[in-house]
Each structure stands twice: as C-alpha cells, then as structure tokens.
Amino acid sequence: MSVGIVLVSHSAKLAEGLAELAAQMAPDVTIVPAGGLADGSIGTDYDEVVAATQRADHGDGVVLLYDLGSAQMTAELAVESLADPSAAIVADGPLVEGAIAAAVAAQAGQDRKAVAEAAATAGIPEDLAPAEDLADRTDSVEIELELRNDVGLHARPAALLVRALSEFDAEVTVRLGDQEADGHSVLALMSLGARQGDRIRVRARGPRASAALEKTKELVDGNFGE
C-alpha cells in the first residue's frame, strides 16, 4: 500500500492529464483526479472531492493538491468531513510540480507527512546548485556515465532513478556541466536538462555510496527500461 493522491482542480481535463502524467512515474500509487463540476463546467465539486479522497485512501492516508484558492477551500472542507480528518493532508504547493514530487515520494513508500512535504517544497529551486557540494569530499565516490536512452534524464527516467536511490543510505548528486542536482529530487534532476548523448557524473557519499552508484549505472546502461 501507499499514500493516495487527489488532484483538485477547476478543470477536469487538467486534473485528468496531470494524474496520467504522475502515474507514469508512480505506477503503484492511486492518483485520483477531482476536477470541474458535475456538468463539465469549470469549478470544484465538494462531493466529488470527498468521493475522490475516499477512493484514494487504501489505508495509508491521502494527500490532496489544488490549483487555485477556492479549490483549496473545497479540499479543506472535504478533509474536515472525513470520518478521520487526520488521515488526509491538504498540501500547499504547486499543483504540477507538487503532484510529480508527491507521486514519487508515495511510490518510494514515504508516509503522508513526507509526501505532503515533498509536494509543498516542489517549487523551491534549491536542489540545483553549482557542482561543488560533494566534489571536495575525500570520502565520496563517483562515476561518469553516458545517457543513451531517447529522452535522457527527464520525467520517467528521473523518477526511476529517484525511486531506486531511495533504497540506499547515501547522499547522491548528479552533475551535468557546471550544475549539480540532488539525486533524490525528480524536479532537480529534470532541471539539469540532460539529453541523449550527454555524459553525467554521479557522486555518492555514505554507507551505501558504492551500491547507489552501481544501481545508477545499471539503470543508465539499461536505458531505464526504454
């Protein structure tokens, strides 16, 4: 089981499209769109959000994300009406980036508080920094890899890498050119813009640093399953 996710939007198409995108990165997570009014017009439907929250909860709770102000109010009212309001959290973060970050966190087995935090901090561009964090540490190990898959280190491959690295007790960064991203952040990895043919340097530090690099190499050499 994993934390479920509900996407509350004024637009049914927006919620459905985002749910489809997030599901590509988190195939085992229940992601339920709750967008638009019952007649298909723009707006948020309280009853639909309540129903979506109930469908998304398989025992580990739910995190709700929203697009605009009134959607937040609808989401909060829906949570308050649950038999156990503590089972759901309304995350205050960007809808698109937050949904991706939350989905990956849920796929990795994190609890609802951690999933909500991932959504809330998704819009903060602090995971991408000049390539120096681990560079001068003598206890770090690194490897250089060439991306040969068609889409490079973008949405799905980035999500696969983050999920894989979550299993290891190690700090991991991925460098392209003069920028370095946190290997545990899908959005930071995507921000590198690494494409097919690019060479990336992966650095790791910690008890399972070498194992983390071996897994990364396995994914890259296998073209992320493409």
Sequence and secondary structure as in RCSB ss.txt:
>XXXX:A:sequence
MSVGIVLVSHSAKLAEGLAELAAQMAPDVTIVPAGGLADGSIGTDYDEVVAATQRADHGDGVVLLYDLGSAQMTA
ELAVESLADPSAAIVADGPLVEGAIAAAVAAQAGQDRKAVAEAAATAGIPEDLAPAEDLADRTDSVEIELELRND
VGLHARPAALLVRALSEFDAEVTVRLGDQEADGHSVLALMSLGARQGDRIRVRARGPRASAALEKTKELVDGNFG
E
>XXXX:A:secstr
   EEEEEES HHHHHHHHHHHHHH TTS EEEEEB TTS SSB HHHHHHHHHHH SSS EEEEESSHHHHHHH
HHHHHTSSSGGGEEE  S HHHHHHHHHHHHHTT  HHHHHHHHHTTT   SEEETTTTTT TT EEEEEE  ST
T SSHHHHHHHHHHHTTSSSEEEEEETTEEEETT HHHHHHTT  TT EEEEEEESTTHHHHHHHHHHHHHTGGG
 
